[in-house]
């Protein structure tokens, strides 16, 4: 699965003036978002 790199997220966090978040915290956030995206993508389709 292709995701967003930790560096890109870290850059975004800095741009949003949320600097100071550790790389491990960024990784945890990304993992949580990846899980939410997976759930969304695997949801039953209603056509």
CHARMM-style PDB file with segment names, atoms N, HN, CA, C and O in Angstrom:
ATOM      1  N   UNK     1       0.851  -1.171   0.000  1.00  0.00      PROA
ATOM      2  CA  UNK     1       0.000   0.000   0.000  1.00  0.00      PROA
ATOM      3  C   UNK     1       0.897   1.233   0.000  1.00  0.00      PROA
ATOM      4  O   UNK     1       1.864   1.310   0.758  1.00  0.00      PROA
ATOM      5  N   UNK     2       0.574   2.176  -0.838  1.00  0.00      PROA
ATOM      6  HN  UNK     2      -0.212   2.114  -1.453  1.00  0.00      PROA
ATOM      7  CA  UNK     2       1.309   3.432  -0.864  1.00  0.00      PROA
ATOM      8  C   UNK     2       0.642   4.409   0.079  1.00  0.00      PROA
ATOM      9  O   UNK     2      -0.574   4.599   0.044  1.00  0.00      PROA
ATOM     10  N   UNK     3       1.438   5.014   0.905  1.00  0.00      PROA
ATOM     11  HN  UNK     3       2.425   4.859   0.933  1.00  0.00      PROA
ATOM     12  CA  UNK     3       0.906   5.973   1.860  1.00  0.00      PROA
ATOM     13  C   UNK     3       1.645   7.286   1.766  1.00  0.00      PROA
ATOM     14  O   UNK     3       2.457   7.501   0.866  1.00  0.00      PROA
ATOM     15  N   UNK     4       1.360   8.139   2.686  1.00  0.00      PROA
ATOM     16  HN  UNK     4       0.700   7.965   3.417  1.00  0.00      PROA
ATOM     17  CA  UNK     4       2.037   9.429   2.768  1.00  0.00      PROA
ATOM     18  C   UNK     4       3.236   9.258   3.686  1.00  0.00      PROA
ATOM     19  O   UNK     4       3.128   8.674   4.764  1.00  0.00      PROA
ATOM     20  N   UNK     5       4.368   9.768   3.254  1.00  0.00      PROA
ATOM     21  HN  UNK     5       4.456  10.242   2.378  1.00  0.00      PROA
ATOM     22  CA  UNK     5       5.575   9.605   4.066  1.00  0.00      PROA
ATOM     23  C   UNK     5       5.479  10.405   5.358  1.00  0.00      PROA
ATOM     24  O   UNK     5       4.770  11.407   5.447  1.00  0.00      PROA
ATOM     25  N   UNK     6       6.208   9.935   6.343  1.00  0.00      PROA
ATOM     26  HN  UNK     6       6.785   9.120   6.272  1.00  0.00      PROA
ATOM     27  CA  UNK     6       6.271  10.632   7.631  1.00  0.00      PROA
ATOM     28  C   UNK     6       6.813  12.037   7.435  1.00  0.00      PROA
ATOM     29  O   UNK     6       6.360  12.979   8.086  1.00  0.00      PROA
ATOM     30  N   UNK     7       7.781  12.182   6.540  1.00  0.00      PROA
ATOM     31  HN  UNK     7       8.149  11.417   6.011  1.00  0.00      PROA
ATOM     32  CA  UNK     7       8.360  13.506   6.282  1.00  0.00      PROA
ATOM     33  C   UNK     7       7.323  14.475   5.733  1.00  0.00      PROA
ATOM     34  O   UNK     7       7.287  15.639   6.132  1.00  0.00      PROA
ATOM     35  N   UNK     8       6.480  14.001   4.819  1.00  0.00      PROA
ATOM     36  HN  UNK     8       6.510  13.055   4.494  1.00  0.00      PROA
ATOM     37  CA  UNK     8       5.446  14.877   4.255  1.00  0.00      PROA
ATOM     38  C   UNK     8       4.450  15.296   5.325  1.00  0.00      PROA
ATOM     39  O   UNK     8       4.037  16.455   5.381  1.00  0.00      PROA
ATOM     40  N   UNK     9       4.073  14.359   6.161  1.00  0.00      PROA
ATOM     41  HN  UNK     9       4.408  13.418   6.115  1.00  0.00      PROA
ATOM     42  CA  UNK     9       3.149  14.695   7.247  1.00  0.00      PROA
ATOM     43  C   UNK     9       3.816  15.655   8.213  1.00  0.00      PROA
ATOM     44  O   UNK     9       3.187  16.603   8.683  1.00  0.00      PROA
ATOM     45  N   UNK    10       5.088  15.415   8.513  1.00  0.00      PROA
ATOM     46  HN  UNK    10       5.598  14.645   8.131  1.00  0.00      PROA
ATOM     47  CA  UNK    10       5.822  16.299   9.414  1.00  0.00      PROA
ATOM     48  C   UNK    10       5.876  17.715   8.844  1.00  0.00      PROA
ATOM     49  O   UNK    10       5.723  18.689   9.582  1.00  0.00      PROA
ATOM     50  N   UNK    11       6.091  17.831   7.541  1.00  0.00      PROA
ATOM     51  HN  UNK    11       6.215  17.040   6.941  1.00  0.00      PROA
ATOM     52  CA  UNK    11       6.104  19.150   6.886  1.00  0.00      PROA
ATOM     53  C   UNK    11       4.747  19.831   7.011  1.00  0.00      PROA
ATOM     54  O   UNK    11       4.668  21.026   7.294  1.00  0.00      PROA
ATOM     55  N   UNK    12       3.677  19.060   6.798  1.00  0.00      PROA
ATOM     56  HN  UNK    12       3.742  18.089   6.568  1.00  0.00      PROA
ATOM     57  CA  UNK    12       2.324  19.610   6.923  1.00  0.00      PROA
ATOM     58  C   UNK    12       2.067  20.079   8.351  1.00  0.00      PROA
ATOM     59  O   UNK    12       1.511  21.158   8.561  1.00  0.00      PROA
ATOM     60  N   UNK    13       2.464  19.282   9.323  1.00  0.00      PROA
ATOM     61  HN  UNK    13       2.915  18.406   9.153  1.00  0.00      PROA
ATOM     62  CA  UNK    13       2.293  19.643  10.736  1.00  0.00      PROA
ATOM     63  C   UNK    13       3.003  20.967  11.016  1.00  0.00      PROA
ATOM     64  O   UNK    13       2.472  21.830  11.714  1.00  0.00      PROA
ATOM     65  N   UNK    14       4.209  21.117  10.463  1.00  0.00      PROA
ATOM     66  HN  UNK    14       4.641  20.415   9.895  1.00  0.00      PROA
ATOM     67  CA  UNK    14       4.956  22.363  10.645  1.00  0.00      PROA
ATOM     68  C   UNK    14       4.211  23.528  10.004  1.00  0.00      PROA
ATOM     69  O   UNK    14       4.109  24.601  10.599  1.00  0.00      PROA
ATOM     70  N   UNK    15       3.692  23.326   8.798  1.00  0.00      PROA
ATOM     71  HN  UNK    15       3.775  22.455   8.315  1.00  0.00      PROA
ATOM     72  CA  UNK    15       2.950  24.384   8.108  1.00  0.00      PROA
ATOM     73  C   UNK    15       1.691  24.775   8.865  1.00  0.00      PROA
ATOM     74  O   UNK    15       1.256  25.925   8.799  1.00  0.00      PROA
ATOM     75  N   UNK    16       1.104  23.828   9.582  1.00  0.00      PROA
ATOM     76  HN  UNK    16       1.456  22.894   9.636  1.00  0.00      PROA
ATOM     77  CA  UNK    16      -0.104  24.111  10.366  1.00  0.00      PROA
ATOM     78  C   UNK    16       0.242  24.641  11.754  1.00  0.00      PROA
ATOM     79  O   UNK    16      -0.631  24.790  12.609  1.00  0.00      PROA
ATOM     80  N   UNK    17       1.507  24.918  11.964  1.00  0.00      PROA
ATOM     81  HN  UNK    17       2.216  24.797  11.270  1.00  0.00      PROA
ATOM     82  CA  UNK    17       2.007  25.445  13.235  1.00  0.00      PROA
ATOM     83  C   UNK    17       1.762  24.476  14.394  1.00  0.00      PROA
ATOM     84  O   UNK    17       1.451  24.881  15.513  1.00  0.00      PROA
ATOM     85  N   UNK    18       1.910  23.204  14.094  1.00  0.00      PROA
ATOM     86  HN  UNK    18       2.163  22.875  13.184  1.00  0.00      PROA
ATOM     87  CA  UNK    18       1.777  22.164  15.109  1.00  0.00      PROA
ATOM     88  C   UNK    18       3.134  21.498  15.337  1.00  0.00      PROA
ATOM     89  O   UNK    18       3.205  20.336  15.736  1.00  0.00      PROA
ATOM     90  N   UNK    19       4.200  22.240  15.080  1.00  0.00      PROA
ATOM     91  HN  UNK    19       4.142  23.185  14.756  1.00  0.00      PROA
ATOM     92  CA  UNK    19       5.554  21.706  15.206  1.00  0.00      PROA
ATOM     93  C   UNK    19       5.792  21.210  16.624  1.00  0.00      PROA
ATOM     94  O   UNK    19       5.148  21.650  17.577  1.00  0.00      PROA
ATOM     95  N   UNK    20       6.712  20.304  16.733  1.00  0.00      PROA
ATOM     96  HN  UNK    20       7.235  19.947  15.959  1.00  0.00      PROA
ATOM     97  CA  UNK    20       7.043  19.747  18.037  1.00  0.00      PROA
ATOM     98  C   UNK    20       6.494  18.342  18.206  1.00  0.00      PROA
ATOM     99  O   UNK    20       6.819  17.659  19.177  1.00  0.00      PROA
ATOM    100  N   UNK    21       5.661  17.906  17.264  1.00  0.00      PROA
ATOM    101  HN  UNK    21       5.397  18.462  16.475  1.00  0.00      PROA
ATOM    102  CA  UNK    21       5.143  16.550  17.318  1.00  0.00      PROA
ATOM    103  C   UNK    21       6.289  15.605  16.956  1.00  0.00      PROA
ATOM    104  O   UNK    21       6.963  15.800  15.945  1.00  0.00      PROA
ATOM    105  N   UNK    22       6.502  14.610  17.762  1.00  0.00      PROA
ATOM    106  HN  UNK    22       5.954  14.451  18.584  1.00  0.00      PROA
ATOM    107  CA  UNK    22       7.607  13.683  17.501  1.00  0.00      PROA
ATOM    108  C   UNK    22       7.317  12.839  16.275  1.00  0.00      PROA
ATOM    109  O   UNK    22       6.166  12.676  15.870  1.00  0.00      PROA
ATOM    110  N   UNK    23       8.371  12.308  15.694  1.00  0.00      PROA
ATOM    111  HN  UNK    23       9.306  12.440  16.023  1.00  0.00      PROA
ATOM    112  CA  UNK    23       8.203  11.454  14.510  1.00  0.00      PROA
ATOM    113  C   UNK    23       7.381  10.212  14.856  1.00  0.00      PROA
ATOM    114  O   UNK    23       6.617   9.725  14.023  1.00  0.00      PROA
ATOM    115  N   UNK    24       7.531   9.704  16.062  1.00  0.00      PROA
ATOM    116  HN  UNK    24       8.152  10.099  16.739  1.00  0.00      PROA
ATOM    117  CA  UNK    24       6.744   8.530  16.454  1.00  0.00      PROA
ATOM    118  C   UNK    24       5.267   8.899  16.589  1.00  0.00      PROA
ATOM    119  O   UNK    24       4.400   8.089  16.262  1.00  0.00      PROA
ATOM    120  N   UNK    25       4.969  10.108  17.066  1.00  0.00      PROA
ATOM    121  HN  UNK    25       5.673  10.767  17.332  1.00  0.00      PROA
ATOM    122  CA  UNK    25       3.578  10.556  17.156  1.00  0.00      PROA
ATOM    123  C   UNK    25       2.987  10.715  15.767  1.00  0.00      PROA
ATOM    124  O   UNK    25       1.831  10.362  15.537  1.00  0.00      PROA
ATOM    125  N   UNK    26       3.783  11.250  14.831  1.00  0.00      PROA
ATOM    126  HN  UNK    26       4.723  11.536  15.018  1.00  0.00      PROA
ATOM    127  CA  UNK    26       3.327  11.373  13.443  1.00  0.00      PROA
ATOM    128  C   UNK    26       3.040   9.984  12.875  1.00  0.00      PROA
ATOM    129  O   UNK    26       2.020   9.781  12.216  1.00  0.00      PROA
ATOM    130  N   UNK    27       3.925   9.042  13.124  1.00  0.00      PROA
ATOM    131  HN  UNK    27       4.754   9.208  13.659  1.00  0.00      PROA
ATOM    132  CA  UNK    27       3.728   7.677  12.629  1.00  0.00      PROA
ATOM    133  C   UNK    27       2.460   7.056  13.198  1.00  0.00      PROA
ATOM    134  O   UNK    27       1.724   6.377  12.481  1.00  0.00      PROA
ATOM    135  N   UNK    28       2.198   7.287  14.491  1.00  0.00      PROA
ATOM    136  HN  UNK    28       2.796   7.839  15.073  1.00  0.00      PROA
ATOM    137  CA  UNK    28       0.979   6.746  15.103  1.00  0.00      PROA
ATOM    138  C   UNK    28      -0.263   7.366  14.463  1.00  0.00      PROA
ATOM    139  O   UNK    28      -1.237   6.669  14.179  1.00  0.00      PROA
ATOM    140  N   UNK    29      -0.220   8.678  14.240  1.00  0.00      PROA
ATOM    141  HN  UNK    29       0.572   9.244  14.471  1.00  0.00      PROA
ATOM    142  CA  UNK    29      -1.357   9.345  13.584  1.00  0.00      PROA
ATOM    143  C   UNK    29      -1.592   8.775  12.197  1.00  0.00      PROA
ATOM    144  O   UNK    29      -2.729   8.506  11.810  1.00  0.00      PROA
ATOM    145  N   UNK    30      -0.510   8.591  11.452  1.00  0.00      PROA
ATOM    146  HN  UNK    30       0.414   8.809  11.767  1.00  0.00      PROA
ATOM    147  CA  UNK    30      -0.624   8.039  10.100  1.00  0.00      PROA
ATOM    148  C   UNK    30      -1.196   6.624  10.127  1.00  0.00      PROA
ATOM    149  O   UNK    30      -2.021   6.267   9.286  1.00  0.00      PROA
ATOM    150  N   UNK    31      -0.765   5.835  11.079  1.00  0.00      PROA
ATOM    151  HN  UNK    31      -0.095   6.125  11.763  1.00  0.00      PROA
ATOM    152  CA  UNK    31      -1.281   4.463  11.195  1.00  0.00      PROA
ATOM    153  C   UNK    31      -2.777   4.493  11.467  1.00  0.00      PROA
ATOM    154  O   UNK    31      -3.529   3.702  10.897  1.00  0.00      PROA
ATOM    155  N   UNK    32      -3.211   5.392  12.327  1.00  0.00      PROA
ATOM    156  HN  UNK    32      -2.600   6.034  12.790  1.00  0.00      PROA
ATOM    157  CA  UNK    32      -4.647   5.521  12.604  1.00  0.00      PROA
ATOM    158  C   UNK    32      -5.416   5.952  11.378  1.00  0.00      PROA
ATOM    159  O   UNK    32      -6.504   5.440  11.114  1.00  0.00      PROA
ATOM    160  N   UNK    33      -4.865   6.885  10.626  1.00  0.00      PROA
ATOM    161  HN  UNK    33      -3.982   7.300  10.841  1.00  0.00      PROA
ATOM    162  CA  UNK    33      -5.528   7.332   9.399  1.00  0.00      PROA
ATOM    163  C   UNK    33      -5.552   6.221   8.358  1.00  0.00      PROA
ATOM    164  O   UNK    33      -6.553   6.040   7.665  1.00  0.00      PROA
ATOM    165  N   UNK    34      -4.448   5.473   8.243  1.00  0.00      PROA
ATOM    166  HN  UNK    34      -3.635   5.621   8.806  1.00  0.00      PROA
ATOM    167  CA  UNK    34      -4.405   4.347   7.308  1.00  0.00      PROA
ATOM    168  C   UNK    34      -5.513   3.353   7.615  1.00  0.00      PROA
ATOM    169  O   UNK    34      -6.162   2.839   6.703  1.00  0.00      PROA
ATOM    170  N   UNK    35      -5.731   3.082   8.892  1.00  0.00      PROA
ATOM    171  HN  UNK    35      -5.204   3.499   9.632  1.00  0.00      PROA
ATOM    172  CA  UNK    35      -6.788   2.148   9.294  1.00  0.00      PROA
ATOM    173  C   UNK    35      -8.160   2.691   8.911  1.00  0.00      PROA
ATOM    174  O   UNK    35      -9.002   1.940   8.420  1.00  0.00      PROA
ATOM    175  N   UNK    36      -8.396   3.965   9.125  1.00  0.00      PROA
ATOM    176  HN  UNK    36      -7.712   4.575   9.524  1.00  0.00      PROA
ATOM    177  CA  UNK    36      -9.687   4.554   8.757  1.00  0.00      PROA
ATOM    178  C   UNK    36      -9.908   4.504   7.251  1.00  0.00      PROA
ATOM    179  O   UNK    36     -11.019   4.237   6.795  1.00  0.00      PROA
ATOM    180  N   UNK    37      -8.861   4.760   6.480  1.00  0.00      PROA
ATOM    181  HN  UNK    37      -7.958   4.977   6.851  1.00  0.00      PROA
ATOM    182  CA  UNK    37      -8.961   4.696   5.024  1.00  0.00      PROA
ATOM    183  C   UNK    37      -9.251   3.259   4.593  1.00  0.00      PROA
ATOM    184  O   UNK    37     -10.075   3.030   3.707  1.00  0.00      PROA
ATOM    185  N   UNK    38      -8.575   2.291   5.219  1.00  0.00      PROA
ATOM    186  HN  UNK    38      -7.907   2.478   5.939  1.00  0.00      PROA
ATOM    187  CA  UNK    38      -8.816   0.878   4.880  1.00  0.00      PROA
ATOM    188  C   UNK    38     -10.272   0.509   5.122  1.00  0.00      PROA
ATOM    189  O   UNK    38     -10.899  -0.127   4.275  1.00  0.00      PROA
ATOM    190  N   UNK    39     -10.809   0.901   6.262  1.00  0.00      PROA
ATOM    191  HN  UNK    39     -10.299   1.418   6.950  1.00  0.00      PROA
ATOM    192  CA  UNK    39     -12.209   0.609   6.589  1.00  0.00      PROA
ATOM    193  C   UNK    39     -13.134   1.242   5.557  1.00  0.00      PROA
ATOM    194  O   UNK    39     -14.087   0.612   5.099  1.00  0.00      PROA
ATOM    195  N   UNK    40     -12.853   2.482   5.197  1.00  0.00      PROA
ATOM    196  HN  UNK    40     -12.079   2.994   5.570  1.00  0.00      PROA
ATOM    197  CA  UNK    40     -13.666   3.182   4.206  1.00  0.00      PROA
ATOM    198  C   UNK    40     -13.618   2.464   2.857  1.00  0.00      PROA
ATOM    199  O   UNK    40     -14.647   2.280   2.207  1.00  0.00      PROA
ATOM    200  N   UNK    41     -12.425   2.065   2.447  1.00  0.00      PROA
ATOM    201  HN  UNK    41     -11.589   2.215   2.976  1.00  0.00      PROA
ATOM    202  CA  UNK    41     -12.274   1.420   1.137  1.00  0.00      PROA
ATOM    203  C   UNK    41     -12.909   0.033   1.098  1.00  0.00      PROA
ATOM    204  O   UNK    41     -13.308  -0.427   0.029  1.00  0.00      PROA
ATOM    205  N   UNK    42     -13.009  -0.638   2.240  1.00  0.00      PROA
ATOM    206  HN  UNK    42     -12.685  -0.264   3.109  1.00  0.00      PROA
ATOM    207  CA  UNK    42     -13.562  -1.988   2.285  1.00  0.00      PROA
ATOM    208  C   UNK    42     -15.045  -2.016   2.633  1.00  0.00      PROA
ATOM    209  O   UNK    42     -15.630  -3.087   2.793  1.00  0.00      PROA
ATOM    210  N   UNK    43     -15.651  -0.832   2.749  1.00  0.00      PROA
ATOM    211  HN  UNK    43     -15.175   0.038   2.619  1.00  0.00      PROA
ATOM    212  CA  UNK    43     -17.071  -0.786   3.102  1.00  0.00      PROA
ATOM    213  C   UNK    43     -17.906  -1.385   1.965  1.00  0.00      PROA
ATOM    214  O   UNK    43     -17.487  -1.361   0.808  1.00  0.00      PROA
ATOM    215  N   UNK    44     -19.069  -1.913   2.289  1.00  0.00      PROA
ATOM    216  HN  UNK    44     -19.410  -1.933   3.229  1.00  0.00      PROA
ATOM    217  CA  UNK    44     -19.950  -2.438   1.233  1.00  0.00      PROA
ATOM    218  C   UNK    44     -20.415  -1.302   0.305  1.00  0.00      PROA
ATOM    219  O   UNK    44     -20.751  -0.205   0.752  1.00  0.00      PROA
ATOM    220  N   UNK    45     -20.422  -1.597  -0.962  1.00  0.00      PROA
ATOM    221  HN  UNK    45     -20.150  -2.488  -1.326  1.00  0.00      PROA
ATOM    222  CA  UNK    45     -20.865  -0.597  -1.944  1.00  0.00      PROA
ATOM    223  C   UNK    45     -22.376  -0.653  -2.106  1.00  0.00      PROA
ATOM    224  O   UNK    45     -22.966  -1.733  -2.137  1.00  0.00      PROA
ATOM    225  N   UNK    46     -22.981   0.487  -2.206  1.00  0.00      PROA
ATOM    226  HN  UNK    46     -22.502   1.364  -2.181  1.00  0.00      PROA
ATOM    227  CA  UNK    46     -24.432   0.570  -2.437  1.00  0.00      PROA
ATOM    228  C   UNK    46     -24.649   1.177  -3.807  1.00  0.00      PROA
ATOM    229  O   UNK    46     -24.634   2.399  -3.952  1.00  0.00      PROA
ATOM    230  N   UNK    47     -24.848   0.359  -4.795  1.00  0.00      PROA
ATOM    231  HN  UNK    47     -24.861  -0.634  -4.677  1.00  0.00      PROA
ATOM    232  CA  UNK    47     -25.068   0.844  -6.155  1.00  0.00      PROA
ATOM    233  C   UNK    47     -26.452   0.657  -6.525  1.00  0.00      PROA
ATOM    234  OT1 UNK    47     -26.846   1.002  -7.640  1.00  0.00      PROA
TER     235      UNK     47
END
